[in-house]
């Protein structure tokens, strides 16, 4: 675990629409673009091996960075290279961050100055959802999976702890990038679960009505 005091002020960022990384979660990635291959070559030489995952933001592109303000940094914990020079990596979520500004430089990939203030709990203990109605949630999830013709290992879902269940679903479900951003920015596990429930219910209604009020 990287200490808060050791987190760098500048990190490389990977703006990948729809790809969500959360603290204490793992995100597998397949890297093949030359600029991001170079990014990983450089990152693997650093002690922290950190990459910042962040959603592009078209609105912020008007004179801004073109990125959402909040992202999540992950440490490269698994790495392999294919015969055709592609990289298969796994990022383990360390902490969310706030983008302050993009850094000019000579790298083909993007880098940003970031701050970590306000996300101290990301490096704390596993969160629990004290008011989690697991049976009701799994019933809703079952209806969602049926509507989408998806399958699941229900025994594993039933046995997973609160954080693993909610965060894994937040990362894996096919949701719009803006919805993924809302899940990332949720201040607590309970809030993330409430947001996820709202998104699933909205999808089951066929996208009718107000989603997030």
Residue, then its C-alpha position, 0 to 999 in steps of 0.5 A: x500500500x502506498x502511503x498518502x504522503x508518498x502519492x505524487x503531485x503529477x501522474x500520467x492519465x489514461x482517459x478511457x470512456x466507460x472504464x471505471x476503477x475504484x479504490x481497493x478494486x482491480x481493473x484489467x486492461x489491454x493496451x495496444x496504442x503506441x502512446x499508452x505502451x510508452x506510458x506503461x514503459x515509463x510508469x514501470x520504471x517508477x516506484x509507485x507504478x501509478x496510472x490515473x484512470x479518468x473519464x473524458x468530459x466534452x464539456x470540460x474540453x471547451x478551454x479546459x482539460x477535456x477530462x472529468x475533475x475526479x479520477x482514480x489512480x491504480x498501481x500496476x500489480x500484474x503485467x504481461x506482454x504478448x508476442x505482438x507487443x501488446x500489454x495486458x495489465x491489472x490496475x489495483x485501485x489506490x485512491x481517487x484524485x482531483x485534477x488540477x491542471x494538465x501538464x505540458x511536456x514531451x510525452x505522447x501521453x497526457x499527465x496532470x497535476x493532481x491533489x489527493x485531499x478529501x479521499x483519505x478513506x480510499x486507503x482505509x479499511x474496506x467499507x461496509x453498507x450498514x443499511x444494505x438490503x442484500x436480498x432486495x438488491x439481488x432481486x433487482x439485479x436478477x431482474x436486470x440480468x434477465x432483461x439483459x439476457x445476462x448470466x451470473x454466479x449467484x452463489x458468489x454474489x450472495x457471499x461477496x462482502x458489501x464493498x466487493x459486490x457493489x464496486x464490482x458491479x459498478x465497474x462491470x455493468x454496461x453503463x454510460x460513461x457519465x453514470x460511471x462517473x457518478x458512481x466514482x464520485x459517490x462519497x460513500x459505499x451506501x451512496x454508490x449502492x443507492x446510485x447503482x440501484x437508481x441506474x438499474x431501475x432506470x434501465x428496467x423502466x426503459x429509460x423513462x422518467x427522471x433518473x437522478x434527481 
